[in-house]
Amino acid sequence: MSRRTVTISEVAKHAGVAVSTVSYVLSGKRTISADTRRRVLDSISALGYHPNAGARALASKRSNVIALVLPLRAGMHVPVLMRFASAVVTAARRFDHDVLLLTADEGTAGIRRVAASALVDALVLMDVELDDRRVPLLRELAEPSVLIGFPAEPAGLTCVDLDFGVAGARCVEHLAERGHEEIALLGAPSVVYDRGTGFATRTREGFEIAVADHGLKGVALPCEETFDEVYETVRDLLLDHPSLSGLVVHNEAAVGHVLAALRQLDRRVPHDMAVIAICPDDVAERASPPLTSVLIPAEEVGREAVRLVMDKLEGRTVPDSTLLTPLLAVRSST
């Protein structure tokens, strides 16, 4: 037999309070004494009561759903993207919101569809391009939005991300401090730069500016994701730059391949070649040798994006720009 749904009236009777008191405990719209609140919550737990989502949405004019717009495009490393997605989902639940994941590369069409249908209260967008065609629409929508990433013109938007320009520069600074004079950046796949993806472009710009500031020789190259392509890139790089002694790798899918290619080319890390990665800590720690790295703080960025969008939903003022400071952890590879 199916279990009967518990009603709010039964919760009120069990707790010895009015139905409106149970409603206020659930919504937080009025102050309820600690003793009464505890009795209501105990009754909710004892009876297994779950508020009706449809009725609650009608009463509050909210769906309690956030859209996470995460187009799965070529060149994006899905395991890292899913860390961001997981962080958004976990943070949203703390605000009693669920997440609708939009993964099709629909541009503005998917955003218009969910906004027009009143499916979501707000939007969080990822894989932001410098000239992102979704941006003009976001400025027009009634629903609040937050971008994980920065377009070229972020005015009028709310954006949060790691400061990738500083991350690229910090890697250069670390190698310069250790006496390296010629270094290279192996970045994202070519298609990511071709799209003008913000994080990849800003890392490269930060790297190139820092190379000039420190008086080093440096080259920045895209890097594909298969071993054969990575091996060819590393081999040609070493042939063209025989004095190269430091690599910055900003491509999580290629990190292991770069280390394997260096071993096949008889370059020892760190004795012959220092290597720094911009990646999650566990990727750096699992490598052999463990890699000096700048952390990509997916969990922190996801939490902050949800906090910002919830503040906007409540009408609170939020900063236009939130840039997280890169943290470099020194390990065996440098």
ROMISE-695896 format. One line per field, with one value per residue (C-alpha): residue in three letters; x, y negated, z negated. Coordinates in nm, 3 decimals. Last residue first. Layout:
res [ALA / ...]
x [X / ...]
y [Y / ...]
z [Z / ...]
! end
This chain:
res [THR / SER / SER / ARG / VAL / ALA / LEU / LEU / PRO / THR / LEU / LEU / THR / SER / ASP / PRO / VAL / THR / ARG / GLY / GLU / LEU / LYS / ASP / MET / VAL / LEU / ARG / VAL / ALA / GLU / ARG / GLY / VAL / GLU / GLU / ALA / PRO / ILE / LEU / VAL / SER / THR / LEU / PRO / PRO / SER / ALA / ARG / GLU / ALA / VAL / ASP / ASP / PRO / CYS / ILE / ALA / ILE / VAL / ALA / MET / ASP / HIS / PRO / VAL / ARG / ARG / ASP / LEU / GLN / ARG / LEU / ALA / ALA / LEU / VAL / HIS / GLY / VAL / ALA / ALA / GLU / ASN / HIS / VAL / VAL / LEU / GLY / SER / LEU / SER / PRO / HIS / ASP / LEU / LEU / LEU / ASP / ARG / VAL / THR / GLU / TYR / VAL / GLU / ASP / PHE / THR / GLU / GLU / CYS / PRO / LEU / ALA / VAL / GLY / LYS / LEU / GLY / HIS / ASP / ALA / VAL / ALA / ILE / GLU / PHE / GLY / GLU / ARG / THR / ARG / THR / ALA / PHE / GLY / THR / GLY / ARG / ASP / TYR / VAL / VAL / SER / PRO / ALA / GLY / LEU / LEU / ALA / ILE / GLU / GLU / HIS / GLY / ARG / GLU / ALA / LEU / HIS / GLU / VAL / CYS / ARG / ALA / GLY / ALA / VAL / GLY / PHE / ASP / LEU / ASP / VAL / CYS / THR / LEU / GLY / ALA / PRO / GLU / ALA / PRO / PHE / GLY / ILE / LEU / VAL / SER / PRO / GLU / ALA / LEU / GLU / ARG / LEU / LEU / PRO / VAL / ARG / ARG / ASP / ASP / LEU / GLU / VAL / ASP / MET / LEU / VAL / LEU / ALA / ASP / VAL / LEU / ALA / SER / ALA / ALA / VAL / ARG / ARG / ILE / GLY / ALA / THR / GLY / GLU / ASP / ALA / THR / LEU / LEU / LEU / VAL / ASP / HIS / ASP / PHE / ARG / ARG / ALA / ALA / THR / VAL / VAL / ALA / SER / ALA / PHE / ARG / MET / LEU / VAL / PRO / VAL / HIS / MET / GLY / ALA / ARG / LEU / PRO / LEU / VAL / LEU / ALA / ILE / VAL / ASN / SER / ARG / LYS / SER / ALA / LEU / ALA / ARG / ALA / GLY / ALA / ASN / PRO / HIS / TYR / GLY / LEU / ALA / SER / ILE / SER / ASP / LEU / VAL / ARG / ARG / ARG / THR / ASP / ALA / SER / ILE / THR / ARG / LYS / GLY / SER / LEU / VAL / TYR / SER / VAL / THR / SER / VAL / ALA / VAL / GLY / ALA / HIS / LYS / ALA / VAL / GLU / SER / ILE / THR / VAL / THR / ARG / ARG / SER / MET]
x [5.937 / 5.760 / 5.781 / 5.512 / 5.450 / 5.084 / 4.981 / 4.659 / 4.478 / 4.272 / 3.900 / 3.751 / 3.400 / 3.264 / 2.931 / 2.911 / 2.572 / 2.286 / 2.002 / 1.669 / 1.602 / 1.654 / 1.978 / 2.103 / 2.010 / 2.210 / 2.514 / 2.503 / 2.464 / 2.767 / 2.970 / 2.902 / 2.999 / 3.320 / 3.420 / 3.355 / 3.535 / 3.848 / 4.092 / 4.409 / 4.739 / 4.981 / 5.316 / 5.271 / 5.309 / 5.572 / 5.393 / 5.047 / 4.788 / 4.852 / 4.805 / 4.474 / 4.362 / 4.439 / 4.215 / 4.403 / 4.648 / 4.959 / 5.326 / 5.612 / 5.986 / 6.193 / 6.538 / 6.560 / 6.190 / 6.076 / 6.317 / 6.327 / 6.411 / 6.164 / 5.953 / 5.947 / 5.846 / 5.563 / 5.433 / 5.433 / 5.248 / 5.001 / 4.916 / 4.840 / 4.649 / 4.292 / 4.346 / 4.463 / 4.642 / 4.996 / 5.283 / 5.617 / 5.972 / 6.323 / 6.321 / 6.676 / 6.612 / 6.317 / 6.210 / 6.299 / 6.150 / 5.824 / 5.811 / 5.834 / 5.581 / 5.323 / 5.376 / 5.341 / 5.023 / 4.867 / 4.957 / 4.838 / 4.497 / 4.380 / 4.494 / 4.731 / 4.715 / 5.052 / 5.203 / 5.572 / 5.816 / 6.154 / 6.192 / 6.234 / 6.019 / 5.760 / 5.756 / 5.688 / 5.429 / 5.236 / 5.241 / 5.122 / 4.842 / 4.725 / 4.728 / 4.529 / 4.284 / 4.223 / 4.160 / 3.919 / 3.724 / 3.646 / 3.708 / 3.549 / 3.875 / 4.059 / 3.848 / 3.873 / 4.253 / 4.258 / 4.343 / 4.690 / 5.048 / 5.233 / 5.606 / 5.927 / 6.271 / 6.476 / 6.412 / 6.591 / 6.367 / 6.201 / 6.124 / 5.938 / 5.718 / 5.658 / 5.548 / 5.298 / 5.168 / 5.114 / 4.890 / 4.689 / 4.671 / 4.500 / 4.284 / 4.132 / 3.908 / 3.548 / 3.240 / 3.027 / 2.714 / 2.618 / 2.548 / 2.896 / 3.076 / 3.211 / 3.479 / 3.275 / 3.370 / 3.328 / 3.078 / 2.795 / 2.514 / 2.151 / 1.837 / 1.509 / 1.348 / 1.549 / 1.689 / 2.052 / 2.064 / 1.957 / 2.251 / 2.491 / 2.386 / 2.586 / 2.911 / 3.189 / 3.452 / 3.298 / 3.144 / 3.158 / 2.909 / 2.575 / 2.375 / 2.007 / 1.722 / 1.369 / 1.319 / 1.039 / 0.854 / 0.793 / 0.924 / 1.251 / 1.303 / 1.252 / 1.444 / 1.748 / 1.731 / 1.709 / 1.990 / 2.276 / 2.143 / 2.456 / 2.263 / 2.365 / 2.080 / 2.079 / 1.772 / 1.885 / 1.683 / 1.637 / 1.594 / 1.873 / 2.111 / 1.995 / 2.136 / 2.485 / 2.492 / 2.362 / 2.607 / 2.902 / 2.802 / 2.788 / 3.132 / 3.277 / 3.092 / 3.285 / 3.611 / 3.506 / 3.374 / 3.697 / 3.578 / 3.736 / 3.412 / 3.106 / 2.889 / 2.673 / 2.637 / 2.337 / 2.253 / 1.887 / 1.780 / 1.459 / 1.250 / 0.958 / 0.862 / 0.533 / 0.537 / 0.187 / 0.184 / 0.531 / 0.434 / 0.127 / 0.333 / 0.610 / 0.375 / 0.560 / 0.703 / 0.581 / 0.748 / 0.517 / 0.792 / 1.015 / 0.737 / 0.624 / 0.976 / 0.998 / 0.670 / 0.770 / 1.111 / 0.949 / 0.712 / 0.999 / 1.217 / 0.938 / 0.823 / 0.934 / 0.737 / 0.816 / 1.041 / 0.854 / 0.839 / 0.793 / 0.536 / 0.336 / 0.340 / 0.211 / -0.061 / -0.188 / -0.242 / -0.047 / -0.067 / 0.234 / 0.037 / -0.262 / -0.039 / 0.137 / -0.199 / -0.319 / -0.002 / -0.100 / 0.077 / 0.063 / -0.063 / 0.194 / 0.119 / 0.000]
y [-2.261 / -1.928 / -1.820 / -2.043 / -2.415 / -2.515 / -2.838 / -3.011 / -3.231 / -3.517 / -3.488 / -3.761 / -3.884 / -4.153 / -4.335 / -4.334 / -4.244 / -4.459 / -4.262 / -4.218 / -3.870 / -3.716 / -3.912 / -3.763 / -3.419 / -3.485 / -3.594 / -3.299 / -3.059 / -3.203 / -3.201 / -2.833 / -2.742 / -2.947 / -2.791 / -2.437 / -2.489 / -2.637 / -2.586 / -2.556 / -2.688 / -2.399 / -2.247 / -1.896 / -1.565 / -1.361 / -1.163 / -1.316 / -1.232 / -1.554 / -1.782 / -1.624 / -1.626 / -1.997 / -2.102 / -2.250 / -2.518 / -2.305 / -2.387 / -2.184 / -2.228 / -2.056 / -1.898 / -1.822 / -1.873 / -1.656 / -1.455 / -1.509 / -1.188 / -1.249 / -0.953 / -1.095 / -1.438 / -1.282 / -1.101 / -1.425 / -1.608 / -1.321 / -1.335 / -1.707 / -1.694 / -1.656 / -1.924 / -2.184 / -2.488 / -2.349 / -2.585 / -2.450 / -2.542 / -2.468 / -2.571 / -2.607 / -2.376 / -2.591 / -2.474 / -2.110 / -2.123 / -2.269 / -2.017 / -1.727 / -1.883 / -1.944 / -1.601 / -1.429 / -1.625 / -1.527 / -1.159 / -1.158 / -1.302 / -1.637 / -1.924 / -2.197 / -2.562 / -2.736 / -3.022 / -3.107 / -3.264 / -3.428 / -3.604 / -3.971 / -3.944 / -4.195 / -4.040 / -3.690 / -3.839 / -3.997 / -3.673 / -3.456 / -3.695 / -3.710 / -3.331 / -3.293 / -3.558 / -3.381 / -3.046 / -3.188 / -3.397 / -3.155 / -3.337 / -3.059 / -3.006 / -2.989 / -2.691 / -2.535 / -2.536 / -2.306 / -2.474 / -2.590 / -2.471 / -2.776 / -2.793 / -2.892 / -3.037 / -3.203 / -2.983 / -3.105 / -2.970 / -3.306 / -3.326 / -2.994 / -3.117 / -3.451 / -3.278 / -3.064 / -3.373 / -3.553 / -3.278 / -3.276 / -3.657 / -3.649 / -3.358 / -3.556 / -3.269 / -3.345 / -3.548 / -3.776 / -3.987 / -4.188 / -4.556 / -4.615 / -4.286 / -4.394 / -4.141 / -3.857 / -3.726 / -3.379 / -3.201 / -3.434 / -3.527 / -3.589 / -3.753 / -3.682 / -3.993 / -3.939 / -4.228 / -4.234 / -3.855 / -3.884 / -4.112 / -3.860 / -3.542 / -3.628 / -3.605 / -3.818 / -3.729 / -3.384 / -3.244 / -2.869 / -2.890 / -3.055 / -3.070 / -3.157 / -3.264 / -3.177 / -2.888 / -2.715 / -3.040 / -2.917 / -3.236 / -3.221 / -2.852 / -2.910 / -3.237 / -3.077 / -2.778 / -3.001 / -3.239 / -3.011 / -2.660 / -2.458 / -2.187 / -2.133 / -2.297 / -2.169 / -2.259 / -2.299 / -2.262 / -2.532 / -2.510 / -2.764 / -2.493 / -2.291 / -2.559 / -2.518 / -2.146 / -2.193 / -2.476 / -2.276 / -1.972 / -2.182 / -2.331 / -1.986 / -1.868 / -2.119 / -1.966 / -1.616 / -1.752 / -1.900 / -2.149 / -2.122 / -2.076 / -2.218 / -2.092 / -2.400 / -2.467 / -2.687 / -2.614 / -2.707 / -2.769 / -2.617 / -2.724 / -2.778 / -3.114 / -3.303 / -3.240 / -3.096 / -2.930 / -2.786 / -2.651 / -2.485 / -2.318 / -2.211 / -2.052 / -2.073 / -1.740 / -1.588 / -1.276 / -1.261 / -1.259 / -1.504 / -1.757 / -1.714 / -1.781 / -2.089 / -2.220 / -2.158 / -2.326 / -2.632 / -2.660 / -2.647 / -2.891 / -3.145 / -3.225 / -3.532 / -3.576 / -3.515 / -3.216 / -3.017 / -2.681 / -2.820 / -3.067 / -2.788 / -2.582 / -2.886 / -2.940 / -2.586 / -2.673 / -2.497 / -2.177 / -2.014 / -1.709 / -1.923 / -2.160 / -1.871 / -1.715 / -2.044 / -2.065 / -1.737 / -1.398 / -1.211 / -0.855 / -0.577 / -0.352 / 0.000]
z [0.913 / 0.961 / 0.596 / 0.448 / 0.396 / 0.353 / 0.531 / 0.423 / 0.673 / 0.525 / 0.597 / 0.815 / 0.732 / 0.964 / 0.968 / 0.588 / 0.437 / 0.306 / 0.148 / 0.323 / 0.189 / 0.532 / 0.563 / 0.236 / 0.368 / 0.686 / 0.488 / 0.249 / 0.542 / 0.724 / 0.402 / 0.340 / 0.696 / 0.682 / 0.350 / 0.472 / 0.803 / 0.645 / 0.938 / 0.731 / 0.862 / 0.876 / 0.789 / 0.913 / 0.732 / 0.923 / 1.046 / 1.049 / 0.783 / 0.587 / 0.887 / 0.989 / 0.624 / 0.595 / 0.884 / 1.180 / 1.293 / 1.332 / 1.273 / 1.425 / 1.386 / 1.654 / 1.638 / 1.265 / 1.187 / 1.358 / 1.575 / 1.950 / 2.135 / 2.420 / 2.310 / 1.956 / 2.087 / 2.286 / 1.977 / 1.778 / 2.056 / 2.091 / 1.722 / 1.739 / 2.069 / 1.943 / 1.678 / 1.930 / 1.794 / 1.792 / 1.706 / 1.822 / 1.719 / 1.851 / 2.217 / 2.350 / 2.649 / 2.767 / 3.115 / 3.050 / 2.700 / 2.830 / 3.112 / 2.866 / 2.627 / 2.904 / 3.061 / 2.724 / 2.648 / 2.980 / 2.936 / 2.575 / 2.656 / 2.508 / 2.731 / 2.618 / 2.720 / 2.707 / 2.507 / 2.553 / 2.311 / 2.282 / 1.952 / 1.860 / 1.547 / 1.671 / 2.020 / 1.886 / 1.649 / 1.936 / 2.135 / 1.845 / 1.747 / 2.109 / 2.138 / 1.816 / 1.935 / 2.266 / 2.099 / 1.840 / 2.090 / 2.370 / 2.698 / 2.903 / 3.094 / 2.762 / 2.653 / 2.999 / 2.976 / 2.672 / 2.340 / 2.249 / 2.257 / 2.128 / 2.190 / 2.010 / 2.080 / 1.806 / 1.504 / 1.191 / 0.919 / 0.855 / 1.228 / 1.208 / 0.921 / 1.091 / 1.410 / 1.218 / 1.036 / 1.367 / 1.501 / 1.177 / 1.176 / 1.515 / 1.399 / 1.111 / 1.000 / 1.083 / 0.999 / 1.215 / 1.153 / 1.460 / 1.536 / 1.671 / 1.752 / 2.092 / 2.197 / 2.046 / 1.703 / 1.556 / 1.335 / 1.432 / 1.193 / 1.285 / 1.151 / 1.332 / 1.484 / 1.800 / 2.006 / 1.888 / 1.919 / 2.283 / 2.370 / 2.206 / 2.384 / 2.698 / 2.503 / 2.651 / 2.390 / 2.353 / 2.035 / 1.986 / 1.697 / 1.623 / 1.299 / 1.342 / 1.116 / 1.004 / 1.244 / 1.434 / 1.501 / 1.859 / 2.019 / 1.825 / 1.907 / 2.279 / 2.305 / 2.142 / 2.375 / 2.684 / 2.581 / 2.680 / 2.730 / 2.646 / 2.464 / 2.099 / 1.906 / 1.546 / 1.338 / 0.978 / 0.657 / 0.397 / 0.020 / -0.039 / -0.165 / 0.135 / 0.365 / 0.215 / 0.290 / 0.646 / 0.719 / 0.580 / 0.785 / 1.102 / 1.035 / 0.976 / 1.286 / 1.495 / 1.368 / 1.476 / 1.811 / 1.942 / 2.206 / 2.551 / 2.741 / 2.569 / 2.286 / 2.228 / 1.856 / 1.780 / 1.416 / 1.368 / 1.009 / 0.871 / 0.572 / 0.812 / 0.670 / 0.657 / 0.279 / 0.248 / 0.589 / 0.536 / 0.194 / 0.339 / 0.610 / 0.375 / 0.122 / -0.210 / -0.328 / -0.658 / -0.794 / -1.098 / -1.361 / -1.172 / -1.112 / -1.470 / -1.602 / -1.377 / -1.517 / -1.877 / -1.821 / -1.664 / -1.959 / -2.210 / -2.011 / -1.986 / -1.632 / -1.439 / -1.119 / -0.749 / -0.822 / -0.558 / -0.737 / -1.088 / -0.954 / -0.789 / -1.109 / -1.297 / -1.035 / -1.093 / -1.458 / -1.733 / -1.939 / -1.770 / -1.655 / -1.555 / -1.353 / -1.180 / -1.098 / -0.950 / -0.738 / -0.574 / -0.577 / -0.246 / -0.277 / -0.219 / 0.075 / 0.000]
! end
